[in-house]
């Protein structure tokens, strides 16, 4: 404004008409510039305010996601109740934001509203069918559900969409509850007081004192310490409810997409008494401690109901898979080829006279048994999607190789076993493993691999041994069998051996089937009360 005053003063000193016109023009120009500057300043203030409101609205939207996640973590069935959840809440059906909550601790009045986004083809969340109405049923997002949280601040709003998925055994190529050997591998008689003591002591986590005392009634035997060593490689994601023992430089994961998680507190792994050497694990995937404990259901018998009477068999049952068909032998009678049942589940239940006294050192292979054993083999690439569940054991006789979109689940209450007969020298008197020369741990008595022992075995399947292990029978006897290739996922309570360094049995070649991130065999089990976690979080632009 001083400039305008100076111009007026000069105008009074100079009455020249031309000069006066110029000065008046300058006054008009300066006035315009000053007005523009003031307008720009006000505009900047509005932009700054809008930017602050946008940030506060986004923070409010994220507070809504945190609110929903909190309730979901405290009640894994929270999502099934749709909007019928305890008040106060901010949960709405899609298209409504009527229920809102203030952001805790806010002094600026920010609020948020949560919308339940139904699954593809559904109109709203239904308490009558929460699975069908909210969980995606196909594609890469199978088994997930979504919510949208909208935050409000001033005159602005921001929305965030979160996709939730539930932890699954199929998320990992390698899952164990306990990083120690199954007590049946200790060589104690079954049954015996020492074996009972082994279950008492060795079912503890290492952080609960598993290795702090010998096994009761064992004469001083301790639970086995299983160590990952240089050369070991986990080709996929890993989870253990225990911690890891490490010597040298084993590698875990293939890329940053493969999470390596333990339920133990930091650091989550320890040196395995490496004989003077150190431990420097190579975690290629992100390493996480304090991961939620994943617990299998106590039994698989609920699958019997799903299979129904037409796909439930009693006693030892052989199943040969080829294409989309199966041939079934039960009680001396063979039927098939049959189409895979529409339920996608075959169940083998125990019959009369079943006694589960299995030992990997004395196993034989009767043609029939009262126990609910599923003896599985492939006679060609399988193309169907099928889960085979056994009330006792699943016994794998031969290659199980998928073709096309085939997907196979194998679930045993006890063991998932690889058949490996050990017979007297030159196979004398041994017909497909009906007798065995091995009499105990390491006592092979000159036995050799018998008829039915498979070299370089391939198993394309998701495997779950609920109470015991994935194991090779007679793993410590006979000539080496080459590689045991598993493409899928392995979940077990205890670590099950498949060979020894002498060498006997198989060398491991375990590979994760990445399809299991979004596909699963029919009715494959999830962990009990598995926690939900955010799979993906994205901004939602109007």
C-alpha positions, 0 to 999 in steps of 0.5 A: 500500500505504500507504493500506491501512496507514493504514486499519488504523491508523485501525481500531485507533483506532476500535472502532466496528462500523460504521466497521470494516465500511466500512474493511474494504470500502475495504481490499477495494476498494483491493486489487482496484484495485491488482491490476487496475493490475498486471494492466493493466500486464502486459497493456500490456507484452504488447501492446507486445511483440506490436506490436514482434513484428508490426513485426519480422515485417513487416520480415522479410516485406519482407526476403523480397521484397527477397531474391527481387527481388535474385535476379530482377534478377541472373537474369531467368529465376530465376522459371522454376526454381521451387524449384530455385534455388541454396541457401541459399534460402527458396523454397517451393511454395504451402502450404509454408514449410519453407524459411526464411532468417534476416533478414541482420543480425538479432539477434532471430531473425527469419526469412522464407519465400517461397511461389510462388503459381501462376497462376489454375487452376494448382496449383504452379510447374512447371519443365516449364511455368513460363509456363503455371504461373506467369504469368497468362494473361488479365485485367488481370494478364496476364503477371504472377506472384506470390510470398508472403513470410511473416516470423516474429518471436517468436510472430507472423507477417506476410505480404506478396504481391508481383506482378511484371511484366516491362518491355515496349515496350507499356508506353509510347506512346513508346519510342526507343533513340536520340533522334536521326534515322535516318541515312537521313534525312540525305540521304546516298547509300545506300550510301555512306561517309557513310551508313556513318559516320552509323551509326557516329557516330549509334548512340551515346547522347548521353552517349557522345559522339554530338554531340562530333564530326561524322559521318565522311566527311560533310564536317562534318555532325553527328548531328541534335539532336531537341528537345521544344518548347513545344506538344509533348505525350506523351499516355502513358508514355515511355521512352528509352535516351537522354536528352531535349533540351528547350526551353520547356515541353513536357508529358510524360504524362497523369497520375501513372499515366504514368511518364516514364523515361530510362536516362541518369543524373540529371538525364536531360534537357538544354536544347536550345540554345533561342536564349536561352529556357529549358527547363522541362519539365512532367512530369505523370507521375513522371520517373525517371532510370537506368531499365533499358536496353530492347533489342529482339531483333536480328530478328523472324524467330522469328515465322516459326516461330510463323506456320507455312507457311500464314501465311508469305508471300514477297516483297511482300504486301498484307493488307487487314483487315476484321472478323475476316478478311483478304484477302491479295495475293501474287505477283499472286494474291489470296485471301480473305477468310480467317480470321485464323490461329489462331497470331495471326501473319502473317509476310512473308519476304524472297525472292530479289533483295531489296536494302534500300536504302530512302530516304524521299526516293526511295521508290516503290511497286512492285506486287511486290518481292523484299523481305519488305514487308507492305503493310497497310490496313483496309477496315473496322474490324478485330475480331481480335487479330493481329500482322503481321511483316515481314522488311523493312518494314511499309507502311501504306496506309490507316486501320487502325481497330479495332472492339470488342476488336481488337488489332493489332501491326506489327513490322518488322525495318527500317521501319514506313512510312506510304505517301506518294507524291510525283508530278510536278505534276498527277500526270502519269505517276504511277500510285499512286507508281510513280515520284517527282519527289523526288530527295533531301532537300528536292529536291521538284522541284515534286512534289505528293501523289500518288494513295494519299496519305492525309489525317488518317490513323488507325492503331490499332496497337502499332508496333515498328521494330527496326533503324530508325524509324516514318516517313512517306515523302517527309515533307518534300514535298507539301501538309500531310496533316493529323493522323497519329493513332496509338492504341497504342504506338510503339517505334523505334530512331531518331526517325522524322520524319512531317512538317516545320514548312514545313509538310509531312507530318503533325502528330502525334496519338499516344495511348496505348492503356491496354489495352496495360498488360495486353493485347498483340497475339499474340506481340508482342516483349518487350525482350531480358533485360527486368528484372522489377519489382514491379507491386503489393505488398499485405499478406496477412491470414490 
